[in-house]
């Protein structure tokens, strides 16, 4: 993003509407309306409405607004001034990867839609369809059981190769044999979620310390 500077003659500075800010930055970048619309994935008429209205940008969808700001290298808050007071950044605290959500609905159990679960027994790991979908439903899944850290890592693989790589069939679940995950003669549900490592690679990480008994 590049800070926006309105037109000025050194003594006076122009007061611009939202549409005029978009037009000014577009002219600074030497782009046409058609070019901006194409780069933002919009119809030309959609972008023209944004430039031609004093406050149309405030009412557009977040997707459209962010797309246009990305093309024009604009900070959205320089166009739409938020009236809300920001929270004190010193109050931010770390959130555990598998911690419980703080908010609760009256009379209804809180559902964390970013958290999934695997089913584990003494002999196997059952990977449900929603986990496979989170990985992009790849033809193969690479399975890593890090026993010392009590976690399982799943990642997409294009083809079978060395290591624990399993083919994904048309079934709704993928069953992977693995002894020694747990010792109890029972079935457990363990939390997992989509993560990226420091190199940006995508995984589903399952924390076995979150495993709780479930019905066989």
C-alpha positions as a Markdown table, in Angstrom:
| # | Residue | x | y | z |
|---|---|---|---|---|
| 1 | Unk | 0.0 | 0.0 | 0.0 |
| 2 | Unk | 1.1 | 3.6 | -0.8 |
| 3 | Unk | -0.1 | 6.4 | 1.4 |
| 4 | Unk | -2.6 | 8.6 | -0.5 |
| 5 | Unk | -1.8 | 12.2 | -1.1 |
| 6 | Unk | -4.6 | 14.3 | -2.5 |
| 7 | Unk | -3.9 | 17.0 | -5.1 |
| 8 | Unk | -2.4 | 20.2 | -3.6 |
| 9 | Unk | -0.8 | 23.4 | -4.8 |
| 10 | Unk | 1.3 | 23.7 | -1.6 |
| 11 | Unk | -1.1 | 26.0 | 0.1 |
| 12 | Unk | -4.5 | 24.3 | -0.4 |
| 13 | Unk | -5.3 | 20.5 | -0.5 |
| 14 | Unk | -8.3 | 19.1 | -2.4 |
| 15 | Unk | -11.1 | 17.6 | -0.4 |
| 16 | Unk | -12.1 | 14.4 | -2.2 |
| 17 | Unk | -15.1 | 12.0 | -2.1 |
| 18 | Unk | -14.5 | 8.3 | -2.1 |
| 19 | Unk | -15.0 | 8.1 | -5.9 |
| 20 | Unk | -12.6 | 11.0 | -6.4 |
| 21 | Unk | -9.9 | 9.3 | -4.3 |
| 22 | Unk | -10.2 | 6.2 | -6.5 |
| 23 | Unk | -10.0 | 8.3 | -9.7 |
| 24 | Unk | -7.0 | 10.3 | -8.4 |
| 25 | Unk | -5.0 | 7.2 | -7.5 |
| 26 | Unk | -5.9 | 5.5 | -10.8 |
| 27 | Unk | -4.6 | 8.6 | -12.7 |
| 28 | Unk | -1.4 | 8.6 | -10.6 |
| 29 | Unk | -0.8 | 5.0 | -11.7 |
| 30 | Unk | -1.6 | 5.8 | -15.3 |
| 31 | Unk | -4.4 | 3.2 | -15.6 |
| 32 | Unk | -7.7 | 3.4 | -17.4 |
| 33 | Unk | -11.0 | 2.4 | -15.8 |
| 34 | Unk | -11.1 | -0.7 | -18.0 |
| 35 | Unk | -7.7 | -1.7 | -16.8 |
| 36 | Unk | -8.5 | -1.4 | -13.2 |
| 37 | Unk | -11.8 | -3.3 | -13.6 |
| 38 | Unk | -10.0 | -6.1 | -15.4 |
| 39 | Unk | -7.3 | -6.3 | -12.8 |
| 40 | Unk | -9.8 | -6.4 | -10.0 |
| 41 | Unk | -12.0 | -9.0 | -11.6 |
| 42 | Unk | -15.0 | -6.6 | -12.0 |
| 43 | Unk | -17.2 | -5.5 | -14.9 |
| 44 | Unk | -16.3 | -2.0 | -16.2 |
| 45 | Unk | -19.7 | -0.7 | -15.1 |
| 46 | Unk | -19.1 | -1.9 | -11.5 |
| 47 | Unk | -15.9 | 0.1 | -11.3 |
| 48 | Unk | -17.4 | 3.1 | -13.0 |
| 49 | Unk | -20.1 | 3.2 | -10.3 |
| 50 | Unk | -17.4 | 3.3 | -7.6 |
| 51 | Unk | -15.6 | 6.2 | -9.2 |
| 52 | Unk | -18.8 | 8.1 | -10.1 |
| 53 | Unk | -20.4 | 8.1 | -6.6 |
| 54 | Unk | -19.4 | 10.0 | -3.5 |
| 55 | Unk | -20.2 | 7.1 | -1.2 |
| 56 | Unk | -20.7 | 4.0 | -3.3 |
| 57 | Unk | -17.4 | 2.5 | -2.1 |
| 58 | Unk | -18.7 | 2.5 | 1.5 |
| 59 | Unk | -21.6 | 0.2 | 0.5 |
| 60 | Unk | -19.8 | -2.2 | -1.8 |
| 61 | Unk | -18.9 | -5.7 | -0.7 |
| 62 | Unk | -15.7 | -6.4 | 1.2 |
| 63 | Unk | -14.5 | -8.6 | -1.7 |
| 64 | Unk | -14.9 | -5.8 | -4.3 |
| 65 | Unk | -13.5 | -3.1 | -2.0 |
| 66 | Unk | -10.4 | -5.1 | -1.2 |
| 67 | Unk | -9.9 | -6.1 | -4.8 |
| 68 | Unk | -10.0 | -2.4 | -6.0 |
| 69 | Unk | -7.7 | -1.3 | -3.1 |
| 70 | Unk | -5.2 | -4.0 | -4.0 |
| 71 | Unk | -5.1 | -2.9 | -7.6 |
| 72 | Unk | -4.8 | 0.8 | -6.7 |
| 73 | Unk | -2.4 | 0.2 | -3.8 |
| 74 | Unk | -4.7 | 2.0 | -1.4 |
| 75 | Unk | -5.4 | 1.4 | 2.3 |
| 76 | Unk | -9.2 | 1.1 | 2.6 |
| 77 | Unk | -9.2 | 3.1 | 5.8 |
| 78 | Unk | -8.0 | 6.1 | 3.8 |
| 79 | Unk | -11.2 | 6.0 | 1.7 |
| 80 | Unk | -13.7 | 5.0 | 4.4 |
| 81 | Unk | -12.8 | 6.5 | 7.8 |
| 82 | Unk | -13.9 | 4.0 | 10.5 |
| 83 | Unk | -15.8 | 5.6 | 13.4 |
| 84 | Unk | -15.0 | 2.7 | 15.8 |
| 85 | Unk | -12.2 | 3.1 | 18.4 |
| 86 | Unk | -9.5 | 0.5 | 18.0 |
| 87 | Unk | -8.7 | -1.8 | 20.9 |
| 88 | Unk | -5.5 | -1.4 | 22.9 |
| 89 | Unk | -2.9 | -3.6 | 21.0 |
| 90 | Unk | -1.1 | -4.4 | 24.3 |
| 91 | Unk | -4.1 | -6.4 | 25.5 |
| 92 | Unk | -3.7 | -9.0 | 22.7 |
| 93 | Unk | -2.9 | -12.4 | 24.0 |
| 94 | Unk | -1.9 | -15.6 | 22.3 |
| 95 | Unk | -4.6 | -18.1 | 21.4 |
| 96 | Unk | -3.7 | -21.8 | 21.6 |
| 97 | Unk | -3.9 | -23.8 | 18.4 |
| 98 | Unk | -6.6 | -26.1 | 19.8 |
| 99 | Unk | -7.9 | -23.9 | 22.7 |
| 100 | Unk | -11.6 | -23.6 | 23.3 |
| 101 | Unk | -13.4 | -20.5 | 22.0 |
| 102 | Unk | -14.3 | -17.9 | 24.7 |
| 103 | Unk | -17.7 | -16.9 | 23.3 |
| 104 | Unk | -20.8 | -19.0 | 24.1 |
| 105 | Unk | -24.3 | -18.8 | 22.9 |
| 106 | Unk | -27.1 | -19.1 | 25.4 |
| 107 | Unk | -28.8 | -22.5 | 25.2 |
| 108 | Unk | -26.5 | -23.7 | 22.5 |
| 109 | Unk | -23.1 | -25.3 | 22.4 |
| 110 | Unk | -20.4 | -23.2 | 20.8 |
| 111 | Unk | -19.2 | -24.7 | 17.5 |
| 112 | Unk | -15.7 | -24.0 | 16.2 |
| 113 | Unk | -16.0 | -24.6 | 12.5 |
| 114 | Unk | -12.2 | -24.3 | 12.0 |
| 115 | Unk | -11.7 | -27.4 | 14.2 |
| 116 | Unk | -12.2 | -30.9 | 12.8 |
| 117 | Unk | -11.5 | -34.3 | 14.3 |
| 118 | Unk | -9.9 | -37.6 | 13.5 |
| 119 | Unk | -11.0 | -40.9 | 15.0 |
| 120 | Unk | -8.2 | -43.0 | 16.4 |
| 121 | Unk | -8.0 | -46.5 | 17.9 |
| 122 | Unk | -5.2 | -48.8 | 19.0 |
| 123 | Unk | -4.8 | -50.0 | 15.4 |
| 124 | Unk | -5.9 | -47.3 | 13.0 |
| 125 | Unk | -6.7 | -43.7 | 12.2 |
| 126 | Unk | -10.0 | -42.9 | 10.5 |
| 127 | Unk | -9.8 | -39.6 | 8.4 |
| 128 | Unk | -13.3 | -38.2 | 7.7 |
| 129 | Unk | -14.4 | -36.6 | 4.5 |
| 130 | Unk | -14.2 | -33.0 | 5.8 |
| 131 | Unk | -10.5 | -33.4 | 6.6 |
| 132 | Unk | -9.9 | -34.7 | 3.1 |
| 133 | Unk | -11.8 | -31.8 | 1.6 |
| 134 | Unk | -9.7 | -29.4 | 3.7 |
| 135 | Unk | -6.6 | -30.8 | 2.0 |
| 136 | Unk | -8.2 | -30.4 | -1.4 |
| 137 | Unk | -9.3 | -34.0 | -1.7 |
| 138 | Unk | -5.9 | -35.1 | -3.2 |
| 139 | Unk | -5.4 | -38.5 | -4.9 |
| 140 | Unk | -2.9 | -39.5 | -2.1 |
| 141 | Unk | -2.4 | -38.4 | 1.5 |
| 142 | Unk | 1.0 | -38.4 | 3.2 |
| 143 | Unk | 0.7 | -39.6 | 6.8 |
| 144 | Unk | 3.2 | -38.7 | 9.5 |
| 145 | Unk | 2.9 | -39.8 | 13.1 |
| 146 | Unk | 5.3 | -37.9 | 15.4 |
| 147 | Unk | 5.1 | -40.0 | 18.5 |
| 148 | Unk | 7.4 | -37.9 | 20.6 |
| 149 | Unk | 5.2 | -34.8 | 20.1 |
| 150 | Unk | 1.9 | -36.7 | 20.2 |
| 151 | Unk | 0.6 | -35.4 | 16.9 |
| 152 | Unk | -0.3 | -36.5 | 13.4 |
| 153 | Unk | 0.4 | -34.6 | 10.2 |
| 154 | Unk | -1.5 | -35.1 | 7.0 |
| 155 | Unk | -0.6 | -33.5 | 3.7 |
| 156 | Unk | -1.5 | -33.9 | 0.0 |
| 157 | Unk | 0.6 | -36.0 | -2.3 |
| 158 | Unk | 0.3 | -36.3 | -6.1 |
| 159 | Unk | 1.5 | -39.9 | -6.4 |
| 160 | Unk | 2.6 | -42.8 | -4.3 |
| 161 | Unk | 6.2 | -42.8 | -3.2 |
| 162 | Unk | 8.4 | -43.6 | -0.3 |
| 163 | Unk | 7.1 | -43.2 | 3.2 |
| 164 | Unk | 3.5 | -43.5 | 4.5 |
| 165 | Unk | 1.5 | -42.4 | 1.5 |
| 166 | Unk | -2.0 | -43.7 | 1.1 |
| 167 | Unk | -4.4 | -43.6 | -1.9 |
| 168 | Unk | -7.7 | -41.8 | -1.5 |
| 169 | Unk | -10.6 | -43.8 | -2.8 |
| 170 | Unk | -14.2 | -42.8 | -3.5 |
| 171 | Unk | -15.1 | -43.7 | 0.1 |
| 172 | Unk | -16.1 | -40.9 | 2.4 |
| 173 | Unk | -13.3 | -41.8 | 4.8 |
| 174 | Unk | -9.7 | -42.9 | 4.6 |
| 175 | Unk | -8.5 | -45.6 | 7.1 |
| 176 | Unk | -4.8 | -45.7 | 7.8 |
| 177 | Unk | -3.3 | -48.6 | 9.9 |
| 178 | Unk | -1.1 | -47.4 | 12.7 |
| 179 | Unk | -0.4 | -49.3 | 15.9 |
| 180 | Unk | 0.6 | -47.6 | 19.1 |
| 181 | Unk | -1.3 | -44.4 | 18.8 |
| 182 | Unk | -3.1 | -45.0 | 22.0 |
| 183 | Unk | -3.0 | -47.9 | 24.5 |
| 184 | Unk | -6.6 | -48.1 | 25.7 |
| 185 | Unk | -9.1 | -50.5 | 24.2 |
| 186 | Unk | -11.5 | -47.8 | 23.0 |
| 187 | Unk | -12.1 | -45.3 | 20.2 |
| 188 | Unk | -11.1 | -41.6 | 20.5 |
| 189 | Unk | -11.9 | -38.4 | 18.7 |
| 190 | Unk | -8.8 | -36.0 | 18.4 |
| 191 | Unk | -8.9 | -32.4 | 17.3 |
| 192 | Unk | -7.3 | -31.3 | 14.1 |
| 193 | Unk | -7.1 | -28.2 | 12.0 |
| 194 | Unk | -5.6 | -26.8 | 8.8 |
| 195 | Unk | -2.2 | -25.3 | 9.3 |
| 196 | Unk | 0.9 | -24.1 | 7.3 |
| 197 | Unk | 4.5 | -24.7 | 8.3 |
| 198 | Unk | 7.2 | -22.0 | 8.2 |
| 199 | Unk | 7.8 | -22.8 | 4.5 |
| 200 | Unk | 4.1 | -22.3 | 3.7 |
| 201 | Unk | 3.3 | -26.0 | 3.1 |
| 202 | Unk | -0.3 | -27.0 | 3.9 |
| 203 | Unk | -1.0 | -29.7 | 6.5 |
| 204 | Unk | -3.8 | -31.0 | 8.7 |
| 205 | Unk | -2.3 | -31.2 | 12.2 |
| 206 | Unk | -4.0 | -33.5 | 14.7 |
| 207 | Unk | -3.1 | -33.1 | 18.4 |
| 208 | Unk | -3.5 | -36.5 | 20.1 |
| 209 | Unk | -3.4 | -34.8 | 23.5 |
| 210 | Unk | -6.9 | -33.6 | 22.8 |
| 211 | Unk | -8.3 | -37.1 | 22.2 |
| 212 | Unk | -11.5 | -37.9 | 24.1 |
| 213 | Unk | -13.4 | -41.2 | 24.2 |
| 214 | Unk | -16.2 | -41.6 | 21.8 |
| 215 | Unk | -18.7 | -44.5 | 21.1 |
| 216 | Unk | -17.5 | -47.5 | 19.1 |
